[in-house]
């Protein structure tokens, strides 16, 4: 039996433009859903149904082994088209590739909380506990009322305590599973005896409006993010270039001036040795900083770094990293970067391995998956950072 997943991802979204590929916890929103499906061992094929060149390119750049792109018809990608319409279009065009009893998963990007374990457990639940189709739901312990002033799910004269209240289930829109034959016959994602797969209460949120995005990012970081994250060893094993900020990383972020007004910076010799060891092991290195000073030029020359970018403010640091990647013919996942302040956030969220000194700003420390070092900037933080990368060398 094949298990086929379809992930609708159209260009249009009025409330949040290009929502499906907007950065969510450092990755395009669609990444998390596809990552979970690709890592689920039971899932055979994954198809992203899109009408958008940009989405297709981004999906292809993920290089997920099971994922392919299906170009959906324009009429099934407008604001009034139903999800069922694109499902049936896809199955109609791909009918010869599947059997009636193959399982079909409709997975929706607007709920990024689904893990690979959820997909596997739900598939096993449908196979082993009976039922014709399945949908994901979250429990909700809230008291609901009708518009006419009558309660829906409790007796207000005998108000139960929350811990004693069974509550109800809310459809969280994460995924639906049915057989291909059932869908083609009933023209619906659900049919027959329906089984509920229960997910945690926080998964009831779907990203439809801008405020949903803010809430979902916080919940995602606090709950399932680390289940998606490779181990440190997995993240550093393919690193090819090691990059760093200057102030607050290679220095203590202090601004020193001589009596003549000359600016001075204090660097750490242990960090200098780290550059030397990295070069010996075949890594390339680089410095990317917001300031432009002769001090950095001289320090970079002494350290023999391969790349020096100064004056890179706002999103300039990430653009510099992308330029380096282009020159080296590598991807962002092949880059390690250490930074300490808000002007480093975009770069830290994008690279394969990110770290910050122990005294970095709170916003940097809050980046999902960042490696917070034990050492402060200017006191050997880069040496500790390099040591983590080098510890994977055999």
N, C-alpha and C positions, 0 to 999 in steps of 0.2 A: 504494500500500500504506500503510495506517495503522499506526502503532506505538503501542500502548496500554500504559500502565503501571498496575499495581495495587499499592498500598501498604497492607497490612493494619495496622490500628492500633486494637486493642481497648482497652477501659477497664482490664480486669483485668491485674494483674501482681503475683504474690505476693512475689517476691524484691526487686523495686524498685517500690514503689507508684507508679502513674501514670508509669511509666518513659518512655513515648512523648512526654510533654510536659514532663518534668523538664528544668531548665536544664542544657545541655551546652555549655560554652565560650560562654556568654552568650546562647544561643538554645534554645528547646525542641528536644529531640533530633530530633523529626520534621522540623524545619526543614531540616536539612542534606541529608537525602535528597531532600526535595521541591525544594529549591533546585537540586541537581545535575540532577534530571530536568527541571525547568522550563527550565534553561539549555541542555539538550542539544537542538540544532536538529532532530535526526531524530525526537524523541519528539512525537507528535501530541496525545495526551490522557493525563491523569494522574488516577487515581481513588483517593482515600483511603477504604478500607473500614473503617468504624468503627461502633460501637454507642453512642458516647459523645457527649453534647451538648458537653462541655467541649472535647474534641478537635476536634469539628466547628467550634466557634467560633474556636479558635486557628488552625486551618488556613485558615478563611475570612479571618481577620485578616491573613494573610501576603499576600493579594492577588496570588498567583501566577496568571498569565494562563491557564495550561493545566490548573490543578488544580481538581477538583471533589470533592464528598463523596458517597460511596455508603453508605447506611445498611444495614449487614449485619444479617442475622437473628440474634436472640439465641442460638439454638442453635448457630450457627457462630462464636460469640464467647466460648464458655466454655473452661475449662481443658483439656478433652479434645478440642475440635474441631481438626481438622487444617487446615493452610493450604490444602490442596487443596479442602477443603469450601467455603471462602469464595471461592476462585477459580472453582469450578464454579457456585456460586450466582450470582456476579456475571455470568459469561458466559451463564448460563441466562436471566437477567433482561435482559441487554443484547444478546442474540444478534442482534437485528434491526439493531443499530447497526454491526456489524462483518462482515467477510468471513472465510472460512476461512483464507485465506493472509495475513491481517494478522498482524503480529508482536505478541506479548504479553510484556511484561516484568513479572516478579514481583520487586519490590524490597523489601528488608527493612530496617527502621529500625535494627535492632540492630547493623548495620555502617555507621557514618557516614562511612567513608573513601572511598566511591565518589564520583568527580567526574563532571562532565558529559562530560569527555573519555573517561572509562572507558565510559560508556554509548554514546557515539558509536563508539568503537573496537570495542567488542564487537558492536554492530550490524553494522558493516562487516565484521568478521571472519566472522560467521555468513553474511552475504550473499555474500561474495567467496571464502571459502575452503572452502565446502561444509559440510554438516552439517544436521541436522534441528533440533537444539536446542543450547543453550549454557548453561554455568554458570560462575560466577566461582570461582576457587581461588587460594590463596596457596602458594608453595613453602615447604617446611619441611625443614630439614636437621637432623633428629634421628634417633637410633637407637631403633627400636621393638622391643619384645620381647613375646612371647606369655606368657600366665600360666604356662605349663608350663616356662618357662625357655629357650625357643628364640627366636633373633632373627628378626624379621620382614623386615628390609630391608637387612641387611649381614652380612658374615662377621666375627665377633668375633676370629677368629684372624688376620685381615688387616684390622685397623681402618683405614679410610681417613681421610685428613686432611679436615677440613670443606670446604676449598676444592676438594678433588678429589671430593667426594661429591655425586652428583646429587640425592640426597634424594627426596622425593615431593611430592605435592600434597595440600593439605587444603582441603576445601570451606569457604569462609569465610562463606557465607550472605548475601553482599551482594546478588546478583541472579541471576535465571534468565531465559532468553529461549527462547521456543518459538512456533510458530504457534498461532493460536486453534483451527484445525481439529485439530491434533495433540492439544492439551490436551482438547478435547471428546471426541475418540475414545479416547484412552488414559487419561483421568482422572488425569493426572499432569503435573507441571511440566516433566518431561524425557521425551524419547522419541526413538526412532530412533538415528541416528548423533549422538553427543554431542561437542561441541567444548568445550575448556577455555579460558577467558579468564584469563590469568595476571595477578594483581595483586601488589603488593609484599608481602614477607614479613610486615611489621607488620600487614597487613590481616587476618591470621588470627584476631584477637581479635574475639569477638562480645560484646555487652553483655548478659549474662544475670544476673550476680551483682554485688553492690555493689563488690567488688574489681575487677571488669572495668571498671566505670565510671571508677575512679581511673586505671587504666592507660590506658584509651582516651582520656581527656581529655588526658593528657600526650602521647601519641603523635599525637593529632589536631593539637594546637598546634604540634608539632615537624615535622609533615609536610604535610598537605594544607590546613590552615586558610587559608593565604594564597591558595590557588587559589579560595576562595569569596569572598574579601574584595574589595569594589569598591576602585578607586583612591581616593586622598585626594580628588581633584577630584570623583569621583562621590559620595563620602560627604558632602561639604560643600555640593554644589550646591543641595540642597533644605533646608538649615538655615534655620530661621526664628527661633529663639531661642537665645541663648548664655548659659549658666549657669556659675557658678563656686563653688568652695569659698573659704573665707577663709584660715584658718591654713595655711601651707605653700604657698599659691598666690599670693594677693594680699599675703601677708606672708612673712617668712623663717622662720616657725614659732617665732620667739623669743618668750619671755614677759618683758616688761619691766614693772618696777614703780617708781613714784616713791617718795620718802621717806615719803610719807603712805600708801603701799600701793595707790595707784591703778594699775590695769592700763593699759599702753600697748601700742600696736601700730604698727609701721612699715610704711607703704604706699608704693608706687612711683608716681610721677607718670606714667611711661610707660604703666602699666596704666590710669590714669585717662583718658588720651588715647584709649586703645583703646575704652573704653566710649563716649566721645563720637563716635568715628568709626563705630562700629557703629550707634549711634542715627541718625546722619546717613544711613547706607545702608539704613535701614529695619528693622534687626534689633531685636528686643526682648531685654532682658537681665535677669538675675536672680542673686541671691546665695543660696546654701543652705549653712548652716553648723551644726555641732554645738553651738557655744557660743551664749550669749545675752548680749550686751553692748551698752551704749549706744554704744560706739565704732563697732561695725558699723552700728548704726542711723544714726549721723551720716554715716559714710562712704557708705553706700548712698544717703542723701538727696543728698549732694553729687554723686554719680555719676549720679543720676537713674535708677536702675535701676527696672525695671518690677515686679519681684517680690523680696521679701525674706522668707526663711524661716530663723528661728533656732531652736536647740534641737532640731535634727533628728538624732537618733542612730540607730545600728543601721540598720534599713531605712527610716528616716524620710526620708532624702534622696531615695530613689527614689519614695516615696509623694508627696513634695512635687512632684517632677517630673511624676508622673502627674496630679496635681491641676492643675498649670499647663497640661499638654497638654489636659485637659478644658476648662479655661477658654478656651484659645486655639483649640480645635477642631483640634488637630494631633496627629500621632502621635509616638512616641518617636524614630522615625528622623529627625524634623524638628528634633531637639534636639542641641545640642553642649554638652558638659559637661567641665570640667577639675577634677581632684581629685588628692590626693597620698597618702592614707592608707587603711587598711583600711575605715574607715567610709564610704568613697566607692565601694568596689568594686561593689556591686550597681547603683548608678547608672551607673557607667562602663561596665559590661557591657551595659546596657540601651539606651543612647542611640545615635543615628545616628553621631555623631562624638565620640570620647573622646580625651582627652589628659592628660598628667601632666607636672609640672616635671622637670627633670633630676635633682633630688635627692629624688624621690618614693621611697616605700618599695619594697622589692624585690617584695612581693606585688602592688602596683599595677603596677609595670613588667612583671610577668609576665602581665598580662591579655592574652588573645589579641586582637591587632589594635590595641592602644592606641598612640597616637602619642606617643612620648617626646620631649619638647622639649629643645632645647639649653640653655635658660635655667632657672635655679633659681627657686624660689618667692621672691617679694618682690623679684626683680631684673628684672622685666619678662616673666615667664612668660605672664601673661595677654595681654600685648601681642603676643607671638609667636604664641600660640594664635589670637587674633583675626586676625592677619595671614594665617594659613593660610586661614581662612574667607573673608576679604576678597579674597584673591588669586584666588578663583574668580569675583569680580564683574567684569563687562565694562562 
